[in-house]
Amino acid sequence: MQNGSKTSDRSWNKMAISDPLLRELQTILKKLKEEPKPITDYCVLLKPLCETLERILRKGLKQPGSLFGINKRDYWSWMESTPNYVCNDKYNPFLNRAIDLTKSSPKLRTLQGRGRCFIRLALAKKIVSVPVEHLLRNARLTEYWYDSGLSIIANPPLGEALMALLFALTDINFELDIKNASFLDESWVIPVYKRLELVPCTSLGMTIRYLDNRIFVVKVEENGVAGEDNKIEPGDIVDELYQESLYGCKQGKVNSLLREHQGWPVYVSVIKCRLPDGTIYPPLVSRIKKLKEELKEFEVKKLNKKGPAPMPAHALLPQDYPEQAPVHDPEGKAEFNAKYVGQVSTGRYGDVAEIEGAVEKAIEQNKQQQITENKEVHVELTETEVIITDLKTNKELSKHSYTEISSCGRRSDMTKYFAFIAGDTQCSVSRNFTAFVFEAESADESKIILCSIAQGFGRTSWFV
C-alpha cells in the first residue's frame, strides 16, 4: 500500500484490476484526466465518479445486528470517527476541517447525505485518499468496519489498487459549490444554485409555500424585486436568506429575517427548479406536481422549444456563457479599451432598473454639450475593483471596489453601451449613487466586459 505519497513509477492507468468497480473508477479517471478545464458541478463525469466512489465505500461494509435496522451504518459512520484513531503526527488537518464542516451542515439529515457532502469536500480539497489511508493503517479498525471477503478496502491487493486511483484523483482540480448540498440526502444530481443580492426592500414580491421542510416559490410579481430578470421563478426553492439555511425552518422565519435586516440589501440563495438543460430538477418533479394539485395559481414557466428563455444581456454570468467569459491574466485582471460616455446621478437608487435610463441620459447630455467624440479609456477589472484610466493622459478617472458597485448592465436596443452604478461608499449603506456609462468596440465585447464584472461580483455576490 502507498504511504502518503503519490505513485509515479507504477502507472495507475496501466494497472491490471480485477474488480469491476475499480475498473469503472479507472475508466472515469482516464476521462477526467483528458478534461482541459477544472471539473465543476455540471461536468457529466462528476455524478458517475461520485456514485462509483460511494459503491466502493459501501461494498462489504459490515452492518451490526439490530432490530428493524435502527443502527444501520453507512461509510460516513466510520469516516466521522477517523480523527479518534489517528496519531497527531500523522494527522491531516484538512481532514478534520472537512469532517467538522460536514457535521455542522444544517442542510443534511442523513448518513447518506453527510457521506456525499464529505466526498465532494474531499474531491475539492484533494484529500479523497486520506480517510481510506488512515483506516487501512489500522488493521483492527478495518476489520471492524469491513468484511475482507466482500469489500475492496479490506482486501490488500484491491485496497492498494484503490489507493493508487484515489491518489491519482488528487491531481485533478475540482471546483465544486460545497454549499449546494440541500438535496444530497436524496440525490447525487446537483441543482443549479444562484446567490443573489437584491436591493433593499420591504417586500420581495413573491408568494412562498412550505413543503417537505423547504420553501417553494409559488408566485412572483412581475414588477417585484424577486421577479426582475427572472432571478427567482415559480418552482424555485429559497435555500438561504442572509446566509442562514431555511431547510426545516419555522414558518415566519423569512419575514423575521427581512424585518431584522430592514434597510439592507437582501442576500438570498436559490435552488433553481430547472437544470442547465432546461429539464425539471429530478427531486422536485413530484413536489412540483403536488403544488400544482394544491394551488391553482401555481405554474412553472414553460420553456421555448429551443430550450430555456435567453437571459437579458446584463444578467449574463460566466457560468451561463462560459465561452464568452474573459480570460484573466496571472494577476487576476481583465483589461479592455472602451469610450467613456459620461456619468449620471441616480440618487438613492442603485439597482439595475436605473441602467436603461442612465445610458440614454448620458448620451443625451453629450448631444446637448455638443460632444462628438467620447474619451477613450482603459477599463481594468482586478480581483477587487474596477479602475478607469484616460488612455491619452494616463490619468485615473475612477476607481470602485465591487462592494461599492450596486449593479451593471446595458440596454437591449443599444448593446454596445454598458454601465455600472456605484455608491459613494459601500453600496449596502450608500444613499448617493452614480451611473458610469461606456461604449465598447462591439456588442460582443460589451457583453464580455459585463461578464467580467460579474466574475468580480461572483467572488462575493453579484449585485443585481
Secondary structure, DSSP 4 states (H G I P E B T S, - for coil): ---SS--SSS-GGG----SHHHHHHHHHHHHHHT-SS-B-TT-TTHHHHHHHHHHHHHTTB-----GGGTT---HHHHHTTGGGGS-GGG--HHHHHHHHHHHH-TT--SHHHHHHHHHHHHHHTT-TTHHHHHHHT-HHHHHHHB-TTT-STTSHHHHHHHHHHHHHHTTS-B---TT--TTTTT-SPPPPEEEEEEPP-S--SEEEEEETTEEEEEEE-TTSTTTGGGSS-TT-EEEEETTEE-TTPPTTHHHHHHHHTTTS-EEEEEE-SB-TTSPBPGGGHHHHHHHHHH-TT--PPPPBTTBSPPPPGGG--TTTSGGGSPPP-TTS-EEEEEEEEEEEEEET--STHHHHHHHHHHHHHHHHTT--SPEEEEEEE-SSEEEEEETTT--EEEEEETTTEEEEE--SS-TTEEEEEEESS-TTT-S-EEEEEEE-SSHHHHHHHHHHHHHHHHTT-EE-
